[in-house]
Amino acid sequence: MAQPNRSALRRPAARPHGFTLIELLVVIAVIALLISILLPGLRGAREKGRETVCAANLRIIGIGVASYAAENGDVTCSGSFDPEVAAGRDGPVDRVGWIADQVNGKFSAPNEQRCPSNPALYNQKLRTPFYTDAQARDLVARGYNSNYTQAWFMARSEWRPASNDYNMRRVRATQGPLKLSRLTRVAPAAVPLLADGKISDAERVLGERCVATLTDGPFGGPYGVQKYTDFGPAHGFANKWITQKELAKLRANILFADGHVAVFADRDNDGEFGIDNTVDPPRQRDFGHDVFDGVLSIGRASANAFELE
């Protein structure tokens, strides 16, 4: 009978070969490189999805605005989301203004259809001294809120010379809310109603950043070009930082009077949709002819901010 090989029985089992430190460092470097390549793409895809949701939300609100107009003599709203009655503004936000119109008439739900990309959660007119924190929470809970900013055209239309009032945000100084049938000289597809709001770091509502309720209206005089700086980029990522942790945004969705939504970019990457006032008359730096900025009754911009020319 053959005897077993005792030396073979005593031979220790071979140990598995482990990674060296250099190999581990190489693997870690490769993983880090892959993450650096993939993360921007994933972040961009996620942001593009939010931008699409934002546009869909604005379209739903646009349908609500059209429904309100159909039931109210072609008028797009009852005014702006502005409770400063003592300053000549509209009234309690749960009774007057485009948001009250939509909520009370059950046409749309602006607070549920906010822009998902905008870090600003609330409208600035919910802050103190207009409402206490408790009142603001109640209004938000009942749906009277949005992080979209209303275009001056929608709430005020045009200056009313007979008022002799040059405060373009006051109700009495203007012709009042936009009536669609008045758009005889301007294509409804060029008249903005609502858009992503510019993020405000200076004002807070319930501890959070907010957006302006209404764009400023004519710049330099009652017939000046529209100032749209309260519309703000809320999507994409620009090549600069607004805080240590947050990239500046690049694009904004705008709802127009015909119900369509279009996206516009901050072309000069300065964080706003500004006016070039180094030329006469001033002109938009970022918007082209697709966004009307003149006087509705003449269908173009006036060459003089105080006279129709």
Secondary structure, DSSP 8 states (H G I E B T S, - for coil): -----HHHHHS---------HHHHHHHHHHHHHHHHHHHHHHHHHHHHHHHHHHHHHHHHHHHHHHHHHHHTTTBS-S--S---GGGT----TTTSSHHHHHHHTTS--TTTT--SS-S--EEGGGSTTTS-HHHHHHHHHTT---SEEE-HHHHH-SB-GGG----TTSSTTB--S-BGGG-SSS-GGGSEEEEEB--EEEEEETTEEEE-SB--EESSSTTS-EE-TTB---BS--SSBSSSS-B---EEEEEETTS-EEEEE-TT-SSS--EETTSSS-EESS--TTS--SBTTTTB--SSSSS--
